[in-house]
Amino acid sequence: MARKLKPRTPIAERLVKAREALSLDRKGLAAALDWNLSTLGNYELGSSFPDPEFLNRLQALGVSLDWLITGRGEASAGLHLAQAEPERQEHDEAELDKLLRATIKATEECLAREDAAAHVTPERRAQLHLWVYRLMRRRLKRRQVIDEEAVKDAVIDVLVLFG
């Protein structure tokens, strides 16, 4: 039996809730996602931020990436999780998931380019992803154009302001 982990970040807490809602233990989720068990444990502990490919695989199981990252909205149509705050849906989930993947990719690329990735804690990395994502969601709500360049500019803005 896997030992009980105490999540250190909100994302890690929601990841554990999502796994439990899927009625899987950590080993079962790792097998379902074809993912390394110890890496999954690090994600659930909050000592590292989930890899974009991991997020894609988790989404394929029905977990909303918007909910996982921000805690807002529905966890999933099929998952019933406590403390999932309702949110009025202005954009379809596919559009928001695409935006989330773009913000994670751009943030990781920028960190790698700046040789900052090795110096950024997992908690700080998760915060950076969240800040960029929130900034891009605000732009989306204002009907501003969201393209790859806009996402990269948002990453740079966040890194300059909060880096």
Beta strands, then each sheet from edge to edge (+ up, - down):
end
